Each structure stands twice: as structure tokens, then as C-alpha cells.
Amino acid sequence: MQIVIAGNGILGLTTAYRLLRKDADAKITLIGPYDNKGCASLAAAAMFNSFAEIDNGTLANDIERQKFLFNKTATPYWPDFLATLQSESGLRQEYGFGTFLINNHGSDCLEDQNFDAIIAALEEFNEAYEHVKPESIPNYKPSVTGRAARAIFINGEGWVNPVLLIEGLKQILINSGRVNYVNAYVKAIHREGDKISHAILNNGEKVYGDQFLLLSGATFTDIVNASNLDIDFLRIFYGVGSSLLLKTDAMTLANCVRTPNRGLACGIYSAPHDSSHTLIGATNNIMPYPADNANANNVYSLLKSAMEQVNTDYYRAELVKINIGWRPTSADTIPLIGKTSISNLLVATGTKRDGLHCSPLISECLANIVFNENPTYDLSLFNPERAPVRIYTRDEAIKIAVGHTINAAYQHDFVPAKNRMVEDLEKYYTQDLNKLHDSVGAYDWGIPPELINMYRYGHIK
Ligand SMILES: Cc1cc2nc3c(=O)[nH]c(=O)nc-3n(C[C@H](O)[C@H](O)[C@H](O)COP(=O)(O)OP(=O)(O)OC[C@H]3O[C@@H](n4cnc5c(N)ncnc54)[C@H](O)[C@@H]3O)c2cc1C
């Protein structure tokens, strides 16, 4: 079987890897730029978090609960996956398990609520964790005002150095002799009848195959729009995110240290990259088009948060690299994974901030489908040709959005006047969001808070 994969991020590489292992005769053409422009996987920490990503209310919401259960299923794949990858590639992987979740006062009480919700979830699922004294966390040395009041250690949630991970996978694929790795972009895919016949590359070449997998991350919609598919997929936006690589030498953490989610993003985190470097993340700005560079405010707020909330000695760390990656974010914030109505086309994108963590599970499901087997996990929530899933009621969405907007402001140095300013802002945002909901006809459903600007500026009709 000749399989064509568009995209050389974590989903493209892990899927190619699974396909090779599943069928000794499979031949793969893997298409993606060798410089991995915009690759979210390479900008990630990369953390294996499902519990640490829980918000207050996640598990009470049916859709969010389903998504959480999918993410949670991916976590136990990692120890074996990494050990096998390390031995097959001969390349050492840097990774570890155990995450310190801290609760400080870097924003308002929303993060206290999220911290409590994470503990409640750990209890509900009987997941291993322990309460720890924040001051006992190795190499955690926040400023006086940035210090945590509470902390827990979540044993099963870890991290991996994504650069070595991607490199290890590439080596296995290339060494197999069955993968043709093409340094190009897929511009479009060509439909003939109920099949894709070939992919058209940016250099004009055509690549023919029996099965096609569109795994190009945030550029998915650009490829679909340039193709003659005659089917509708939800739009995928560019969740532009930056992270910083610091040379931290003796200050390097042994484990990931992170806050709960804050203001529509994942809070501040620091993850070991190797024994002398630390990755600080992450920002998130959802846009209809890609950005090539992080903006000054992103870098400022990450550095400030890292020095105040993780380790004040980072003032002397070298800033080695500013990463930028495009998180594929769908028009309802739920991933698109699985079969399409074109018989030889599979897609996986829209994984937002969990795609690296979920990649062993997603790739296993995709490989099963390619060989006409049932996917390991029921993917019906992620049906690529669905109408938008309405995750929230209108009132829920507005309440969450107002809470997160004000929470985000605190992360960006907001100091309210000593009067009713915060209550007034809450009223103002609530009115504004009610008007926005009316203007887009969202009467009995709520706009996902992350996508407010995509609705406000007409990028989602
Ligand atoms: C700052 C940041 C931090 C993150 N932290 C985490 C984390 O801690 N844990 C986690 O699980 N997830 C995290 N994520 C999210 C995660 O990185 C993504 O969900 C996941 O990596 C998406 O993988 P992908 O393979 O679909 O896309 P990508 O990793 O973006 O890969 C797509 C690849 O396809 C290439 N490409 C683009 N267009 C084309 C085309 N037309 N033809 C061929 N190739 C193309 C790109 O150059 C790229 O190499 C983070 C993301 C960011 C940006």
C-alpha cells in the first residue's frame, strides 16, 4: 500500500511510525518542510497533562468530560512508547514523569478554583498525587510575592523534549528504507470520484497514492480551500503560541512546575528540556492567519512570570531561543480526527494544546482505520465532517469568558482602582458578549470563549 502523509509534526511522524510497524509492505511518502515552519510540536514543553489541564466545570460539562477522558487515555502510552523509540532510534530521549502543580497569586481566584477542580478530579479518578510544601520543590525559588501557597505532585503526568522526540521518530522512519521524506508543502489534494488521486506540491509535482492522511496542523484549512473536495470541514485557526528556551544550568528543574490554566491559556509552566535547559511556556493568540514571530509582549510576560513565579535566579539564564508554533484550533475547539466521506482520506488536526500528549493514541487510531480495523478509541466526538459541537449554553459561555478575560488582565499587570472597577468591568464584558451573541444568532448556544474574536471579526460566520 502506498500511503501519502501531508505534515511532518508529531501527528505525521507518529502515524507514519505506527503504519510501518503495522504492515511490513506499507510504503509511505511523508511530505513536509524540513525546517518545520510553524510546527506546534517543536514549540511545546511538551507536557503530558490531562488532569493538570482541568478547569473548574470541565468534568460537569458532558463534551469537555469526553475530551478529558480521551486525553487521559493517552497518558499511559508514553513510558513504553518512549522506551521503544529510544531503543529503535538509538537516540537518547529526554523525558520524565511527575508534575508539580502550584497555586500562587499570579492572577485572581479563577486559578484557585481550577486548582481545587484538579484535586477533585484526581480524587474522583483515584489518580496518584500528593500534597507537597511549595518550598520543598527542587529549584523552585519564586519571588516573595510570586510564591505559591499550595502545591501538589501529580505522579503520572510528565514531559518530553519535543526536539529529540521528533528527531528520533524521523531517524526511525528514514532508516526503515520505506519512507520517502519529501521537503515540500502539500498545496492541494485532488479528488476524482469518491477518492483522492494525488497530492499537488508547492513545486508543482504530483504525488499519487492509495491512502491520504492530512496531518498538517494549523494549515489544514488552507489545503482544503485549495482542493476540490466538495465537503465541509470546520475551519482550523492558527493558535499562535510562543515558548522560551532558557539555559538554566544548575537551576534546571527535575520536574515540570506549572500553574493551573489561566485566562484562556495554560498558565505559566516551566519544563526541563535536558539537564541544563528549561522551557518556559506558553502564550496563545488565536488568529485567522499565521505569525512568523512572537510579539514583544509575549516574551516580556513569559520572562517576567518565569522570574517572579518559578525562579528569581533566571535573571542570569541565557535566552537561547524564542519558539513559535501554530496550535491547530478548530471552529468549535474540538479536534477533527478520523475518516471522511472520501473513501481514502483521513484527517487529524484541531488538537489545540493536547496534540503532542495524545499523539500515541491518535496515531494508533489512524493506523487502525487505514487498515480497515476499528480505532482503539471511539472517535465519534471528533467526526471531521460534523456541524460545530455546541459545548456551552449561552450563559455558561459568557460567564466563562468574562472570568477568563479579567483573569488574563491580571496576568498582564492589571491593577484595578480601589472602587467598583472589577464589578463594572464584569458588567461591561457581560453586556458586550450578550450583544455579540445576538449579532451572530447565538441564542441557545454559547461562543467558545477562546473564539470570541474569531466571531467578533467575522472569521466564523
Ligand atoms: C507553545 C506551545 C506549547 C504547547 N504545549 C503543549 C504541551 O505541553 N503538550 C501537548 O500535548 N501539546 C502542546 N501544544 C500543542 C501541540 O503542540 C499540538 O497540539 C500538536 O503538536 C499538533 O501536532 P500536529 O502534528 O497536528 O501539527 P504541527 O506540530 O504543527 O505539525 C505540522 C507540520 O506540518 C508542516 N506543514 C504545514 N503546512 C504543510 C503543508 N501544506 N504540507 C506539508 N506539511 C505542512 C509544518 O511545517 C509542521 O512541521 C503546544 C503548542 C504550542 C504552540
Ligand as a Chemical Component Dictionary entry (heavy atoms), coordinates in Angstrom:
data_LIG
# 
_chem_comp.id                   LIG 
_chem_comp.type                 NON-POLYMER 
_chem_comp.pdbx_formal_charge   0 
_chem_comp.three_letter_code    LIG 
# 
loop_
_chem_comp_atom.comp_id 
_chem_comp_atom.atom_id 
_chem_comp_atom.alt_atom_id 
_chem_comp_atom.type_symbol 
_chem_comp_atom.charge 
_chem_comp_atom.model_Cartn_x 
_chem_comp_atom.model_Cartn_y 
_chem_comp_atom.model_Cartn_z 
_chem_comp_atom.pdbx_ordinal 
LIG C1  C1  C 0 3.806  26.989 22.634 1  
LIG C2  C2  C 0 3.077  25.678 22.557 2  
LIG C3  C3  C 0 3.069  24.817 23.660 3  
LIG C4  C4  C 0 2.396  23.594 23.600 4  
LIG N1  N1  N 0 2.483  22.746 24.663 5  
LIG C5  C5  C 0 1.922  21.506 24.567 6  
LIG C6  C6  C 0 2.111  20.548 25.601 7  
LIG O1  O1  O 0 2.769  20.830 26.598 8  
LIG N2  N2  N 0 1.535  19.312 25.449 9  
LIG C7  C7  C 0 0.802  18.976 24.326 10 
LIG O2  O2  O 0 0.317  17.848 24.231 11 
LIG N3  N3  N 0 0.622  19.873 23.344 12 
LIG C8  C8  C 0 1.163  21.121 23.436 13 
LIG N4  N4  N 0 0.985  22.017 22.429 14 
LIG C9  C9  C 0 0.081  21.661 21.326 15 
LIG C10 C10 C 0 0.727  20.664 20.394 16 
LIG O3  O3  O 0 1.985  21.140 20.059 17 
LIG C11 C11 C 0 -0.154 20.441 19.169 18 
LIG O4  O4  O 0 -1.452 20.055 19.554 19 
LIG C12 C12 C 0 0.447  19.322 18.285 20 
LIG O5  O5  O 0 1.829  19.426 18.268 21 
LIG C13 C13 C 0 -0.093 19.380 16.872 22 
LIG O6  O6  O 0 0.609  18.437 16.103 23 
LIG P1  P1  P 0 0.441  18.359 14.533 24 
LIG O7  O7  O 0 1.363  17.308 14.055 25 
LIG O8  O8  O 0 -1.002 18.261 14.201 26 
LIG O9  O9  O 0 0.882  19.805 13.991 27 
LIG P2  P2  P 0 2.301  20.500 13.990 28 
LIG O10 O10 O 0 3.117  20.053 15.128 29 
LIG O11 O11 O 0 2.061  21.953 13.855 30 
LIG O12 O12 O 0 2.995  19.935 12.682 31 
LIG C14 C14 C 0 2.562  20.278 11.370 32 
LIG C15 C15 C 0 3.764  20.129 10.453 33 
LIG O13 O13 O 0 3.305  20.178 9.104  34 
LIG C16 C16 C 0 4.079  21.114 8.376  35 
LIG N5  N5  N 0 3.211  21.688 7.345  36 
LIG C17 C17 C 0 2.487  22.834 7.392  37 
LIG N6  N6  N 0 1.807  23.013 6.251  38 
LIG C18 C18 C 0 2.099  21.948 5.467  39 
LIG C19 C19 C 0 1.695  21.561 4.175  40 
LIG N7  N7  N 0 0.879  22.328 3.447  41 
LIG N8  N8  N 0 2.195  20.413 3.658  42 
LIG C20 C20 C 0 3.029  19.626 4.386  43 
LIG N9  N9  N 0 3.450  19.958 5.621  44 
LIG C21 C21 C 0 2.983  21.096 6.158  45 
LIG C22 C22 C 0 4.546  22.135 9.402  46 
LIG O14 O14 O 0 5.711  22.791 8.940  47 
LIG C23 C23 C 0 4.788  21.234 10.613 48 
LIG O15 O15 O 0 6.091  20.718 10.592 49 
LIG C24 C24 C 0 1.670  23.233 22.434 50 
LIG C25 C25 C 0 1.676  24.087 21.337 51 
LIG C26 C26 C 0 2.373  25.298 21.387 52 
LIG C27 C27 C 0 2.393  26.190 20.184 53 
# 
loop_
_chem_comp_bond.comp_id 
_chem_comp_bond.atom_id_1 
_chem_comp_bond.atom_id_2 
_chem_comp_bond.value_order 
_chem_comp_bond.pdbx_ordinal 
LIG C1  C2  SING 1  
LIG C2  C3  SING 2  
LIG C2  C26 DOUB 3  
LIG C3  C4  DOUB 4  
LIG C4  N1  SING 5  
LIG C4  C24 SING 6  
LIG N1  C5  DOUB 7  
LIG C5  C6  SING 8  
LIG C5  C8  SING 9  
LIG C6  O1  DOUB 10 
LIG C6  N2  SING 11 
LIG N2  C7  SING 12 
LIG C7  O2  DOUB 13 
LIG C7  N3  SING 14 
LIG N3  C8  DOUB 15 
LIG C8  N4  SING 16 
LIG N4  C9  SING 17 
LIG N4  C24 SING 18 
LIG C9  C10 SING 19 
LIG C10 O3  SING 20 
LIG C10 C11 SING 21 
LIG C11 O4  SING 22 
LIG C11 C12 SING 23 
LIG C12 O5  SING 24 
LIG C12 C13 SING 25 
LIG C13 O6  SING 26 
LIG O6  P1  SING 27 
LIG P1  O7  DOUB 28 
LIG P1  O8  SING 29 
LIG P1  O9  SING 30 
LIG O9  P2  SING 31 
LIG P2  O10 DOUB 32 
LIG P2  O11 SING 33 
LIG P2  O12 SING 34 
LIG O12 C14 SING 35 
LIG C14 C15 SING 36 
LIG C15 O13 SING 37 
LIG C15 C23 SING 38 
LIG O13 C16 SING 39 
LIG C16 N5  SING 40 
LIG C16 C22 SING 41 
LIG N5  C17 SING 42 
LIG N5  C21 SING 43 
LIG C17 N6  DOUB 44 
LIG N6  C18 SING 45 
LIG C18 C19 SING 46 
LIG C18 C21 DOUB 47 
LIG C19 N7  SING 48 
LIG C19 N8  DOUB 49 
LIG N8  C20 SING 50 
LIG C20 N9  DOUB 51 
LIG N9  C21 SING 52 
LIG C22 O14 SING 53 
LIG C22 C23 SING 54 
LIG C23 O15 SING 55 
LIG C24 C25 DOUB 56 
LIG C25 C26 SING 57 
LIG C26 C27 SING 58 
# 
